[in-house]
Amino acid sequence: MTIGVSPPRLEAGDKATGRARYIDDIRLPGMLHAALVTSPHAHAKILGYRLDAARAIPGVKAIVTGEDLKGPRSGGIIKDESMIARQRVRYVGEILAAVAAVDGETARRAAEAIEITYEPLPSVLSIDAALASDAPLLHEEQANYIKTVPSGGHDNVVFESSVEEGDVERAFRECDVVVEGIWDTQAQHHLYLETNGCVADVNTAGRITLFATCQSVHHIQQRIAEELGEPMAKIRVVATRVGGGFGGKHASNIHSIAAWLARQARRPVKLTLSRMQDFEIQRSRHPARIWLKTGARRDGTILARDAKIILDGGAYTDESPAVLAFALLMVRGPYRIANARARGQVVYTNKLRAGSFRGFGNPQASFAAESQLDELAAKLDLDPVELRLKNAMRPGDTAFGGEVVRSCVLTECLTRVREAQRRAAPLPPRPDRKRGLGYAVMSHVSGLMGTAANVQLRTDGSIALATGCVDLGQGSDTVMVQICADALAVPIERVSYAPQDTDSSPYNWKTAGSRSTYMTGRAVAVATVEMRDKMLEHASEMLECAVSDLELRPGGAIGIKGVPKAIGFKEIAMRSLYQAGGPIAASHGFVFDGPGFDPKRASIHRLAFANLGVYTFGAHCVEVDVDEATGAVEVRRAWCAHDAGRAINPVSCEGQIQGGFVQGMGYALTEAMHWDDQGWLTSVTLADYKIPGVLDTPPEINAIVLEDPDPSHPVGAKGIGEPSLVGAAPAIANAICNATGARVRQLPMIPERVLDAIEWR
Amino acid sequence: MSNKLAIELNVNGEPHDVLATAATPLLDALRTGLGLTGSKRGCNHGVCGACTVLLDGKLARSCLTLAVDVGERPVTTIEGISQNGTLSPVQRALLDAGAIQCGFCTPGFVMALTELFAREPAPDREQIRAALSGNLCRCSGYVKIIEAAERLAAAHAGEHQ
């Protein structure tokens, strides 16, 4: 009833009228403004600080530098980070000090007045430089860092991992055709329209409340407690509306600084980043170099694939081990390849750290893997779609790593986009352009970690729902309410949804990993059904009738089957509050419990996680026009089919697919962060870093939402947040090759690279 | 600071006094001076369009407009678009099409479309795309924003027949 329909988003009215409150819209009484001192060196020892001039400026209320930090290093999988650099800086833009003052201008002047002396060190700015035998070491103390999984790290290698199935060497000897190549991908910035920021407040007892634009209030709470050395009970984190995240607001970095300054000044502190700072100190997608080799029999049966992936992790580990492990698991592709091997490393470099970004290693792996699939098809003289269909995974097959996949609609996704493309009227030919079609398929996962939901029945029979899932714009608030309302057969207006606040929201790991609808949605469904059962027991006593004879009536009532007699939720609530039973509520929490990897094997391969989630599948078909004189590529139309399990809100699903595809188009064609030979990031404005505008985007991005209900979810849903980005770059690369015969193996596929490829075809 | 001047701005049909230096952008005067936080700072370089307002009925980047330069020209911000709590047709169309995701760019898109529909009640797809070419959105891929505008244009075209 409320599932499978697309009501306007709950908060859309506030967003359309300017009422929605984002982080920079918050102003507290007595609020100070923070400014940051950042490193002008890519790699240097910090020799000393002079703060006198800054302290002397009227209006300066607090200053923090690396010298003030005494606790252990923090971070995720490998604890090598510090909220402010200590002893050494490792990238241009790394935070060295922060100031809080009565207004932003005073804070900035004070930040400029802080003098820091350095001893510059030789820097490492590329994968090759990091792996050179005489490379300067970025983290000499690496062996002593606290690690939550064994890393295999040494020298400038942060992490090493490998996965192998079958006998790759022997299988290659049996192949009739082998293709091999190297692919290079760039650093992409998330470019959420709202830059990162937070506001920290402190009460008389020293308890800190921090407002944040973020992907998880619980993660930030934990990080601040760790970095400030405070118990979590003294840290409260509240989410504001979030102006986009895409993984870039996934791991905490600036929040502890604001909290520290507020604690020191005993006043609220706002710390928001300018667009340039956001580019310099947030995160990027990992640049990657991927060597890939695939072999097949003459009939198109793929027998073997071998991959080596090296990721440039930047100056700190962040999510790198998990990104690498996921890239290794995805590089085999959603195919039946019995003999596969993937080996990888992440290296430290003196650049902004790379981290979580929509796709999480899969876009890099799939760009190489799906491009090579077309090369293999060409060499076999087979149709690339037929080659994919021949080798595609089907229900019951195992994904790379050993997980058995129950729900799999890969072949349907591929045939649906092919049929849709064939049915579409041809575009008028353009004599000065070469036109081509390209396909790519992808798998991804939806799951990971823990989450929970709370529901309660209010006095008037309406429902209060709370989860820890922060809506980044993808529409999870509305989806959670739709799932809850559906289980109770009430309109969505009868369910309220609480904003995320660590004081009241049940735990949620993060809005990440395409997991909200699958994980938190599951918790909402189970908790709501549990509360419904309690309401049925009340109704059974009130109507003097067995529970099995009762039914939900639309609009908020429980009635006797076949009889008009019914009682409303309000009467049930009243009874529970004033007569018998007590308030009616339910909660459900769980950790992803699906099939995982053999734990011993996961540990040996350093997979960084024991289980991931349920697998999802998708396929893209892209039509491009290429100007062979200039190398310019224009995406004319796209057809993108993705498995939503069950689409709770079909319009939101389409929005995810279209938006993800366009972010993937940016990755494919225009977006790149550039560092100069001194390690300075030179692409620091929206004029230098080009994301797709409306005129760069095809008017037709046909989103096809397939529904193959997943058996592990009460309503069958799976996540579709990330996969739509994954297929864009390889589909476009394949379309360019289809149009011109030129194979581009480096992202972004800017005109110069396309022209080069045309010259060498 | 002592170099601030008191200036009068006509915003959403009402006069407001606000303190500004010679260098204060209109965006800051609106957001900080008047508490009108609906106009967003996405880039502060005039690229993203999230700060768009109407200045004398014409689109303007409030991050690149100096407050002291506004003079008597009426300023319309996102807060002035819906009247008495009723969404404007443009806002309604964006809601109904599912064109709003994170919403940070939305005020700018509302302003751009409001200006377009004021001069052209039934624009075609190319006019819509041209009118939105100064606004960046990172969530939607623009498809549903264009759909919303096309539906509104079709409704207007129907009314005129």
Boltz contact constraints between the chains, C-beta under 6 A:
constraints:
  - contact:
      token1: [A, 6]
      token2: [B, 98]
      max_distance: 6.0
  - contact:
      token1: [A, 8]
      token2: [B, 95]
      max_distance: 6.0
  - contact:
      token1: [A, 12]
      token2: [B, 95]
      max_distance: 6.0
  - contact:
      token1: [A, 12]
      token2: [B, 100]
      max_distance: 6.0
  - contact:
      token1: [A, 15]
      token2: [B, 100]
      max_distance: 6.0
  - contact:
      token1: [A, 15]
      token2: [B, 103]
      max_distance: 6.0
  - contact:
      token1: [A, 15]
      token2: [B, 106]
      max_distance: 6.0
  - contact:
      token1: [A, 16]
      token2: [B, 91]
      max_distance: 6.0
  - contact:
      token1: [A, 16]
      token2: [B, 94]
      max_distance: 6.0
  - contact:
      token1: [A, 16]
      token2: [B, 106]
      max_distance: 6.0
  - contact:
      token1: [A, 17]
      token2: [B, 82]
      max_distance: 6.0
  - contact:
      token1: [A, 18]
      token2: [B, 38]
      max_distance: 6.0
  - contact:
      token1: [A, 18]
      token2: [B, 78]
      max_distance: 6.0
  - contact:
      token1: [A, 18]
      token2: [B, 79]
      max_distance: 6.0
  - contact:
      token1: [A, 18]
      token2: [B, 107]
      max_distance: 6.0
  - contact:
      token1: [A, 20]
      token2: [B, 103]
      max_distance: 6.0
  - contact:
      token1: [A, 25]
      token2: [B, 37]
      max_distance: 6.0
  - contact:
      token1: [A, 191]
      token2: [B, 138]
      max_distance: 6.0
  - contact:
      token1: [A, 193]
      token2: [B, 42]
      max_distance: 6.0
  - contact:
      token1: [A, 193]
      token2: [B, 104]
      max_distance: 6.0
  - contact:
      token1: [A, 193]
      token2: [B, 105]
      max_distance: 6.0
  - contact:
      token1: [A, 193]
      token2: [B, 138]
      max_distance: 6.0
  - contact:
      token1: [A, 194]
      token2: [B, 104]
      max_distance: 6.0
  - contact:
      token1: [A, 243]
      token2: [B, 102]
      max_distance: 6.0
  - contact:
      token1: [A, 243]
      token2: [B, 104]
      max_distance: 6.0
  - contact:
      token1: [A, 244]
      token2: [B, 102]
      max_distance: 6.0
  - contact:
      token1: [A, 244]
      token2: [B, 138]
      max_distance: 6.0
  - contact:
      token1: [A, 275]
      token2: [B, 43]
      max_distance: 6.0
  - contact:
      token1: [A, 473]
      token2: [B, 101]
      max_distance: 6.0
  - contact:
      token1: [A, 473]
      token2: [B, 102]
      max_distance: 6.0
  - contact:
      token1: [A, 473]
      token2: [B, 139]
      max_distance: 6.0
  - contact:
      token1: [A, 651]
      token2: [B, 98]
      max_distance: 6.0
  - contact:
      token1: [A, 655]
      token2: [B, 98]
      max_distance: 6.0
  - contact:
      token1: [A, 655]
      token2: [B, 101]
      max_distance: 6.0
  - contact:
      token1: [A, 655]
      token2: [B, 140]
      max_distance: 6.0
  - contact:
      token1: [A, 658]
      token2: [B, 141]
      max_distance: 6.0
  - contact:
      token1: [A, 658]
      token2: [B, 143]
      max_distance: 6.0
  - contact:
      token1: [A, 659]
      token2: [B, 139]
      max_distance: 6.0
  - contact:
      token1: [A, 659]
      token2: [B, 140]
      max_distance: 6.0
  - contact:
      token1: [A, 659]
      token2: [B, 141]
      max_distance: 6.0
  - contact:
      token1: [A, 661]
      token2: [B, 141]
      max_distance: 6.0
  - contact:
      token1: [A, 662]
      token2: [B, 141]
      max_distance: 6.0
  - contact:
      token1: [A, 685]
      token2: [B, 45]
      max_distance: 6.0
  - contact:
      token1: [A, 686]
      token2: [B, 43]
      max_distance: 6.0
  - contact:
      token1: [A, 686]
      token2: [B, 47]
      max_distance: 6.0
  - contact:
      token1: [A, 686]
      token2: [B, 48]
      max_distance: 6.0
  - contact:
      token1: [A, 687]
      token2: [B, 47]
      max_distance: 6.0
  - contact:
      token1: [A, 693]
      token2: [B, 133]
      max_distance: 6.0
  - contact:
      token1: [A, 694]
      token2: [B, 129]
      max_distance: 6.0
  - contact:
      token1: [A, 694]
      token2: [B, 132]
      max_distance: 6.0
  - contact:
      token1: [A, 694]
      token2: [B, 133]
      max_distance: 6.0
  - contact:
      token1: [A, 694]
      token2: [B, 142]
      max_distance: 6.0
  - contact:
      token1: [A, 695]
      token2: [B, 133]
      max_distance: 6.0
  - contact:
      token1: [A, 697]
      token2: [B, 142]
      max_distance: 6.0
  - contact:
      token1: [A, 701]
      token2: [B, 141]
      max_distance: 6.0
  - contact:
      token1: [A, 701]
      token2: [B, 143]
      max_distance: 6.0
